[in-house]
């Protein structure tokens, strides 16, 4: 996750930015501990007015955007929320969300219980929110909440506090659900995008924990992104090799750190306080400092903090930067403030 290293200069999964995941967030709903929020962001650092943008459709029509949930600790999905988008003749998109449970949850989610159908996708600053039963949904363009001094990182970690992502946008899938829909115990959560091709379904991207899929798989990155968490032990040696090089770890210590990062799943217990890397991930957690301190084997801070445009109510992410309001009413309904 945090695949912000991909893009026009690095290549998108299957050549499609809309299949490129950036971040996964999981946290308890502010003000209501009986519910949880899951945010999956894709389409990284892409602007509607960018010369690289070839389409205004936020999501790939027909593809699947899936949130996988492991309820028993075996790194195999027991619950899946599968989102699929369709486009109309006028270019507008709508989302259908299915919930798949049991043995079928590990596969491709074209079937299952339909939770919401034809939910509108937001392409303006206004956040179109859909309620269905005990669920709440948002799909569309939002301000990217990820914060990091990218230029400082590529300048041998000489950080200046310049946040590259301050004015960047992403496409967001935001799901509010009752904790009971996750089961009764702590769970493991990851996400993936799956492309529908003439040869069948092909997994384009996947991950749970931030940044490691960019920096640690090395030459095995494509194999890693097409893999499954249950088989992640095969990447321990690859991760350890990268850690020896990046942080000067001994082979034994590098292997120990690699084992803590795999399988690539975000652990979450809604009964406990949320803070990455121990439990879930909020929109304000400084995951870059956590990851690069581990990666470099020393304390690292990029001097960058959370974005100030976060909202204190659903869908929590600020309105997109690249879309200008046509009236004073065309703004998101939330109040500005920190989340998490």
N, C-alpha and C positions, 0 to 999 in steps of 0.2 A: 504494500500500500504506500501512499504518498508517492505515487509514480509521477511526480512532477518533473522527473528527469527525462521523461519521454516528451514528445512534441515534434514539431516539424523538422527539427535538426537531429532527432534521435529515432524517430519511427514510432508509429502508434501500433497497438495490437491489431493485426490483420489489416493495417493501413487505415484504420477508422478511429478518429479521436473519440467518437461517441462510445466506443467500447473500452476506452482507457480509464480505469479506475484511478482515483487519486487518494481518497481517504475514506475510512470507516470510523464512525463514532457511535458509541453506545453509552447512554447515561440515564439515570433516573430522572423522570420528568420533574422540573423545578416546581415546587409547591404541591406535588402529588406523588408520594412515594409508592403508590399502588400501580403506577404506570411507568413505562420506559420509552425512551426515544432512540431510534436507530436512524442514522444518517449515512447514506452512501452517495459519494460524489464522484462524478465522471467528467469527461470532456475538459481536460486540464488547461488552465492558462489560455483559454480560448476566448476571443472577443467576437461578438456578432459583427463588429466593424473591422475585424482583422483581415488583412489580405490573405491569410492562410485559410480563412473560413470558407468552405465550399458549400455549406448548407446551413439553413437556419433551423433545421430540425434538431432539437436538443438531444434526442435519443435515437438510436438505430431502430427503424421499424422492423418488427418481427423478431429481433434479438431478445434474449432473456437477461434480465438483471436480477440476480438471485441473492438472497440473504439466507445463509445456511446456519442452522443452530444445532449444536451437539448437546444433548441433555444428559449423557451418561459417561462422558470422558473418554470415548474411544476414537475421537477425531473423525467420526462419520456422522453425517447430518441425520437427525431424527425429525426435524421440522424445517421446512423451507418456505420462505415467502418469495414468490416468483412474480416479477413485474414484466409485462410485455406491452409494447407501444404499437399503436396503429396510426397511420396518417390518413387524413381525408383528402379529397381533391383540392381543397383550398390550402393544403399544407399544414393545417392544424393537427396536433397530435392528442391522443387520448390513451389512458393507461388502464390495463386490467391487471388486478392483483389476485393471485391464487395462493392458498395455503395448502401445503402438502405435508402430510404427517406419516410417520412410520417408515417402512422399508423403501417406499417410493421417493422419500425426501432426498436421498443421495443422488438420484438421477436427474434428468432434465425435466423441469417443471411445466410441461404443457397441459397437465391435467391437475386435478385437485379442486378444493372448494373455492369458488369465486367469492372473494371478500368485497371487491368493488369492481365495477365495470364501466368503461368509457369515462373515467375521471379526467377532467381537463388538465392539460399541461400548460404551465405558465411560461409565456414568452415575453411578458412585459414586467414592469416593476411590481405590479400588484401580485400578491401571493394568493393564488387560487387554491383554496383548501377544501378537501372533500372529507366528510364524515360518513362512516358506515359502521353501524353497530357500536362496538366499543373501540373502534379504530379511528385514526385521523391520518390523512395522507396529504403530501405535497409532492409535486413533480415539476421541475423546470429550472430556469436560470436563477442563480443566486450569487452573491459575493463569496469568493473563496475564503474560508476561515483559516486556511493553513498559513502559518507565519514562519519565515525563515530568511536569513541573510544568504541568499544563494551565491551572490558574487563574492562574498567573503569566504564562503566555503571553497570555491574554486580558486581562490587566491591563498592557498595553503592555510586555510582556517584563520585568516587575518580578518576578523569580523569588525564591522563598523556600525552595526545596528540598522543597516539599510534593508528594509523588508521588501523583497522582490514581489510579494504577493498582495501588497496593499490595494492595488487597483485591478486585480485579476478576478475572473468569474469562473464558475463551474456550473454543471448541471446536477441538480440534487434530487435524490429520492429520500423523502423524510417520512418516517413511519412512527406513529404513536400507538402503542398497544398496551393492554393490561398485562401486568407481570404474570398473571395466570396463564397467558398464552405462551409463555416461555417455559412452563413447567414449574416445579416447586423447588428446584435446587439451583446451584450455580451452573452456568452454561458456558459453552465456547461458541463464538460467533465469527464467521468470516463471510466474504462476499465473492461473487464471480460474475463475469459477463460471458454469455454464450452466443455465438453467432450461428445463424441458420444458413447453411450452404447447400449447394447441389449434392454434396457428399454427406450431408447430415449435419448434426450439431457439432460445433467445434468450440471448445473453451478458449476464450481470447485472453482473459486476465483473471487473477484471483489474489486474495490475500486478506489478512486480518490486522496484523501489526504494522505500524507505520515505518516506512523508509527501508526496511531490510531487503525487500524484493528488488530495490534499485541497486544497493551497494554490495550485497553479500553473495548472490548466486554466481557471480563471475560469468564465465562462458556458458554456464548452464542456465542462464536466465530464461530463455524461451521454454526449456524443459520444465523449469520451476513454475512458470506462470501457467503452464498447461497441466500441472500436476494436481494432486489431491493431498490435503493435510495428513491423511492416514498413512501416506507413503513418504512423508517429509524426512524421516530418518536417513534416507539416502543422500540428503544434502548436508548432513552434519560435517562431513569431511571438507566439502566445498566452502561452507561458511567458516570453518576453522582455519582453512588456508588463507582466506581473505582477512580474517582477524589477526592472524600472525603478521601479515604484511602491514595492515593499517595501524595496529596498536602495539606491536612488539610483544604480543602474548607468547608464552611458551606453548608448544604444541598441546600439552595437557590442559593448560588453562584455556586455550582457544577452543578446544573441544568442549570443555565444560560450559563456556559462554554460549557456544553454538547450540548446545542441548537446551538451554533456557529459552531460545528463540524459536524453537521448532517443537511441535508443528506450528505453522503460521496461523494461529488462532488468537482472537482477542477474548480473554477470560472476563466474565461478567457475572456478578452476583448482585441483584437489585436490593438485597437486604443490607449491603455494606456501602460505606462511602465510596464514591467513584473518583478515581485518580489513576492515570496511566503512570507506570506500567503495571500496577498491582491489580486494578479492577476497572475494566471498561476504559473509556476515553471520552473526556468532555471536549467541547469546542475551544476551551481555553488552556488545556494541558500543553505544556511546552515539550512536545515530543521530540523536537529537533535536538534540544539540549540533552535529553535523556539518551537518545540514540547515539549522537556523536561523542558523548562522553564514554559510552561503551565502545564505540568503534575505534576511538583514538586511545583508549585506555588511560584517560586523564579527564579532569574536569573541564568541560567545554561549555561556553555560553556564547550565543551569537548576538546578545544584547537586543533581541527583538521580542516583543510581547504580543498578547492577543489583540485581535482587531477590535476597533471601537464601534463597528457598525453591527455587531451582534444584537439580536432582539431578545427580549426576555419572555417572549411567548412564541408559540408555534408559528412558522417553522424554524425559528431561532436564528437562521442565517440571514444576513442583511440583504437588501435588494441589490440586483446586479448593477455594476458600474457602467456597462456599455449600453444600457438602455435608459434613455432620458424620459422623464415623465412628461406627458402631454397636458396634464392638469394637476392641480393640487390634490386631487382625489386619487390619482394613480400611484399610490405608494403603499408599501406593506403596512399591515395593520398593527404590528408589534411595536412596543416601546423600546427605545435604545437602552442597552445595558449589558452587563456581563452575564453569560450563561454558565452554569456548572457550579 
